[in-house]
Amino acid sequence: MITKPPRALQANPLQKIVTEHTQHVDKYLEWYSPLDAHGRYLHFDQLRFRTDHQLDNSLVWSLVKLARRRQSQPVIGLGEPEQLASFVLTPLMQKAISEIDRNTTSAALEWMSSKINEEKHFEYLLRDLIEDEAISSSQLEGAATTTTAAKQLLKRQRKPRTLDERMIVGNFKMMKYAWEHRHRDLSLELILEIHAEGTEGIDDDTYAPGAFRQTDTVEVVDADGNTVHFPPPAANLRQRIQRIIKWVNTCHHNADSRDYLHPVVKAIVLHFIIGYEHPFRDGNGRVARALFYWYMFKNDYAAFRYIAISVLLKNAPAKYGKSYLYTESDELDLTYFIDYQCSVLLRAISAFKNAFKVAAEAEEKFSAWLWQSGLMRKLSDKQRIIFQVARSGIATALTANSVKNNLDCSYNTAATMLNGLVDLGIFKKHKDGREWVYQLLSPEKIKASYPVGK
């Protein structure tokens, strides 16, 4: 649970400070800013522990709120009765926007591909990264499975056997659907379709796939079972969603507009809105994150197909939850949620860039090894890709089906390539049910056959 902010003074707190707290004026004025001295946008729940014990926390809070209101930008009315949500543009948001614009557009993705000679290898890497969001988003919602097991489920396209596995496959389908329908405008139909795509066949009685909730029995609880959020009423839900849809479909990134919003800020707000409205009986978090991605895809940030925010949200679910609660408890000040999501995006983009760097370096070293060992002359183009993917650790267990899908070739071609690698003494294979699974031999065993490559 969090401590809700006190009601800020309606009168100017500066006057009260000057007339009633003359001995501490300087200490109070240090708080006359949207951010604290360390650049943090603090909620009262955090601020109350960081003020000088000689200061009145309620008065400090009134001073902070005054500074924030003067820089606040209104965004959209939410809930019932309607309340205007707003935010303050922070340095962290500006940094995230800069990183996103420089590293995640379709043009940036094409440049990355061109820097790796084996472009198909980069595609294999990217397809692997697509799985991360589907898996982590499911784990964030409670799917009890390891990432390694989930990866194998998706790569081998095995039919899911448990509720947790069905949840992971559903999330994977949801993300794919968001990408394929990125050129559509937002509509009631699209929101319902995304929910159905991600939840159908998991537990239809619980999720009611593709249908908005009809009752007010839905609530959000924390890890201790405490109710932390009652969504707005089911009555008029469709009308409220229609108002949100109109806002989403309105262009706000025209540089000349007074209501300018960068697409990433708008995508994060959309993420918040779905969590706040909770339009479905279950699966709201997954739909909220899928719609964030859909809006980023729609605005040509193609690299977000391979950037998994849920990997990081899963590692700190309490902070994710608090960013919602801080916003709701402080007059729908979206800054808390946007700022936290931007911190997550910065780390996610850094991980994406690092994956590219590792892939580029691995490609360079691998090419040198191939020439020195003599393997270059013995491998087909596609076999080189498979070999490099296995050596880089992107996929440790390969099947003809996974290679077929990642390299866009026939099943027979994939099987022939893998068996050829076994014949060359590079891979080993074993039977798992009806399917052959191929794994790379250790470097020592490979080098024993090709002693030049050291």
N, C-alpha and C positions, 0 to 999 in steps of 0.2 A: 504494500500500500504506500501511497505518497501523501505528503502534506500539501494540501491545497493552498494556493496563495490567499493572503488576506485581501479584502476589498481595497483597492487603491484609492487614495484621497481624490475627491472630485476637484477640490481646490488645489491651487499650485503649491506643491510641497516645498518649493524653494522658499516661499514666504514664511512658512512654519519653521523651517530650519534656521533662517536668519533671525527670526524673532524669539524662538524658544530654545535653540540649541547653538547659541553663538560660539561656545567653547569648542564645538566639534564640527564647525562649518566645513573646514578643509577635508576632514575624513568623510563627511557625507558627500561632498562634491566629487570625490573620487568615484562614486557610484553613479554619477549622472551620465550614463552611457548605456547603450543597448548591450554592450559586452563588458565583462569584467577586465581586470588588468592583464589577464592572460589570454584575452581574446575569446573567452567562452560565453555562450549565450545561456545563462543559467536560469533554471526554473527556481521558484521560491524554495522548493524541496531541497535544492542544492545550495542556494544562496545563504540560507539561514545558518549554515555551518561555517561560512567564510567571512562573515562580517565581524568587525571589531565589537567586543562585548559591551563597549560603551555606547554603541549605536542602537537605535530602535529599529528592529528588522522591518516592521510594517512601514516605517517612514522611508527606509532605504528602498523597499520594494516600490513604493509610490514614486520615488525618484527615478528608478530604473524604468518603470512603466511609462512615465512621462517622456523619457528619452526615446523609448521604443515607438510610442505612438507617433512621434514626429517623423519617424523614418519608415513607418509601416506602410505596406502596399496592400490594398484590399484585393481579394481574389474572387471569391464566390460565396453565396449564401448557402448554408447547409442546415439540415435537420428540420425539425418541426416542434416549436415555432422556429422560423428561419433565423439563423445567426450568421453574421458576416465573418468569414475566415480571412485572415491576412497573414503577411509574413514580412520579415526584415531581411534584406539581402546582406549576408555575412561574408567575411573574407574566405571562409571555408567553401561556401557555395561558389564564389567567383573562381576559386582555384579548381574546383571540380568541373565547372563549366569549361574552363580553359583546357583542362586535360581531355575532356570528352570531345571537344571540337577538334583538338589536334590529333587524337589517337583512335577515334572510334567511328569515323565516317566510312562510307563505302570506298572513297578514294584512299583513305589511310590503309584500309584492309587490302586493297589491290597493291599498294606500294609494299606492304609487308610480304605479300605473296611473291612479288617480283624480286625481293631480296634473297629468297631461298631458291636455289637453282632447281631443286626437285619440287616444283609447285604442288604436285600431287601429294607429296609428303605433308606439306602444310595443310592441305585439305583434310588429310587423315587426322592431323592434330586437331583441327577445328571441329571436326565431327565428334571427336572425343570430348571436347570442351562443352559441346551442346548438352551432353548427358549430365554434366555437373549440376546445372540449375534444376533439372527435373528431379534428380536424386536428392539434392540438398533441400529443395522446397518440400518434398515429401517428408524428409526426416524432421524438418522444422515443424511440420504438422503432426508428428508423432509416429511416422513409419519406423518400425524397429527392424532395421536391416543395415548391414555394413555397406560402406561405399563400394568396396571391392565386389561383394556379391551382387549389388545392384548394377554395377558396370557390366558384369558378365551376363546378367539378365537381359540388358538392353542390346549388348553387342551380339549375343547369340540368338536374339529374337525368340527366346524361349517363352512359351505361354505362361503367364503368371499363375502361381499356385495358391498364394495367400492374399489376404486383404492388403497387407503392406506392399506386396509386389504389384498388385493391381493399382495401388495408389501411385507407385513410381511410374508404371507404364502410362497411367492416365495423365500424369504431369508431363511426361515426355510428349504425348499426343497434343496436350494443351499448348505447349511451347511451339510445336511444329505448326499447329493451327494458327497461332498468333502471327507467325512468320508468313505463312501462305496467304493470310487475309489482311496483310499490312496496308494494302492500298484501299481498303474499304473505309467509309466513314463509320464512326461509332453509331450503334443503334441498339435498341432493346434486343433485337434478334441476335446481333453479334455477341453481346454480353451473355445471353442465354446459351448460345451455341458453344462459346468457350467453356462455360461451366459444364455443359453436357459432355463435351469432348474430354474434359479432365476427370469427370466423376462417374460417368456411366459405367455400370458393371462392377463398381467397387462394393457399394452397399446402397442400392437404390432407395430403400425405405428410409435410410438416414439422410442421404444427400438430396433426394428428389431432383435428379439431374435435369438441368434446363428449365427450372421453375423457380420463381421468386417465392420467398416465404409468405405465408398467409396469416401468421399469428405473431404475437409479441413474446413468445416463449423463448426466443433466442437471446442468449446473453454471452458475454465474454468473461472468462474466469482466469485468474492468475495461477501460478504453479501450486499455490496453497489452497486453491478452491474458492478463493474470494471473488465475488462478482466485481469486475472493474469497469464494465461498460454495458449499459443497456442501449441498444441501437434505437434510432427513431422508430416510431410506430409503423406497423405494416400497412395501416391505412394510408393511402396517398403515396405509397412507395413508388409505384410506377410513374406518377407525376413528378416526384422528386428526381427520379433517375432520368426522366426525359429532360428536365431542366439541366442536369449535369451533362447529358449528351449534347445538348445545344451548346453549352460552354466548351466542351472538348472539341467540337467540330468548328468552333469559331477560331479563326486564325489570330493568334496573339504574338506571333514572332515577327511581325512586320516592324522594322526598326523605327518607323515613323509613328507607331501607335503609342498613345498615352498609356495603354494597358499592356505594354510589352511584357511578355513572359518567355524566358528561354524554354525550348522544348523539354529539357531535362527537368526543370522546375515544375512544369506543367505535368509531366509524366509522374513525378513523385507525388504531386497533389492528387492526381487520379488514383494512385496507389493508396493514399490515405483515405480518400473518399469512400472507396469500396469497403475498406476495413471499418470505417465509421458507420456507414449505412448498413453493413452486414445484410445485403439483400437476399442471401440464400440461407437455407437451414444449416448447411455445412459447406466447407470448401471455399469460404470467402477469402482467406489469406492467399490461397493459390490463385484465385481469379484476380485478386488485387495485383499480385506480382506479375501475372501473365499480361494484364492490361498495361502495366508499366512498360514491359518489353514491347508489346504491340505498338504503343505510342512512339517509342524510340525507333522501332523498325520503320514506322510510317514516316518518320522525319529523317530517314536516310542514315541512321546510326547503325549500320549493318553489323559492325563488330560486336554489338551487344548480343548478338546471337550466340556468342562464345564467351561472354562475361557473366559469371554466375554470382549474383548478389546473395543468394540464399546460402551459399557456402559460408559466408561471413556472418549473416544474420543468425544462422544455426549455432555459431560459436558463442554468440552473446544474445540469447533470446530475451533476457531480462531488459537489456538496453533497448532492444527493438520494441518491446511492449511499453516501456516507459516513455519512449518518444511519442507514442500514441496518447498515453495518459497525460503527459505534460501538455500536449496541444489541447486536449479536450478540457482539462481543468483550468486552463489559462485563456479563456475567452476565444477558443479556437485559433490560437496563435500557432500557425503552421511551421514557424521557424524551427521549433524543436525537432519536428519530424523531418523536414527538408534538410536541416543541418546534419542530422544523424545519417540519413540516407546518403548524403554527399560524402561523408567520411567513409562509409562503406564502399561507395562507388570508386573513390580514390584508391582504396586498397585493392579492389577487384580489378581495376584497370592496370594497376602496378603488377598484379599477378599475371594478367593477360600479356602485358609487355614482356615480362620475364619469361613466359612460356615461349613467346616468339624468339627471344634472345637465345634461350637454350636450344630451340630447334635450329636456329641459324648456325650456332656454334657446332652442334652435333652434325649438321650437314657438312660443314667444312672439314671436320676431323674424319668423318666417315668417308668422304670422297678421297681424301689422302690415303686412308687405310686401304680402300678398294684398289687403288692404283698400285700400291706397294705390294699387296698380297697376291695380286693376280686374279682376285675374285671378280673384278670389273668385267673381264672378258667372258666370264662364265654365267653372269646373271643377266636376265632380261630387265627391261626398265621397271616393270611392275614388281619383279622380285627384289630389286634394289629398294623400292619403297617399303615393301613388307619387312625386309631385313632391317632397314633403318628404324622403322616404327618399333620393331621388337627391341632393338638395341637401346633406343631412347627411353624405354620403359612406358611408353604411351599405352601399349597393349602387351600384356605378358602371355596371354593365351589367345590364340587365333583359331578361327574356324573358316571353312570354305564360305559359309554364309556371311560372316563378318567381313571377310576380304571382298566378296562379291559386292556387297552393299557399299563399302567404302571406296572401292576402286571402279565401280560401275562396269563390271565385267560379268560374264556368265559364271554359273556355279562350276561348270566343268573346267573353265579356264582358271578359276581360283584354286580349285583342288589340284590341278596340274602344276601350278606355280608352287604351291606349298609342298607337294610331294617332291618336286624338283629340288627344293631347298633341303629336304631330308636326305635325298640322294647325294647332295653335295657335302653332307656332313656338317650342316649349319643348324638345322632344326631337328628336333625329335617329335614323335607324335604318340598319342595314346587314345584309346577309345573311352568316351564318356557317354554311356547310353548308346544311342545309334549314331553319334556324331564323333568324328575325329577332331581332336584338339591338338594344335601344333604349338610348340614352345621352342624358343631360342636356346641353343646349347650355351654353356658357360664360355667366356672368352678364352679360357685356357684350352678347352677342348677344340674350339675352332682354330686357334693359333697352332695347335699341334698338327693340324692338317695343312695350314698355310703359315709356315714359320716366318715368312718375310714380314707379315703384318704385325709388328710389335709396337 
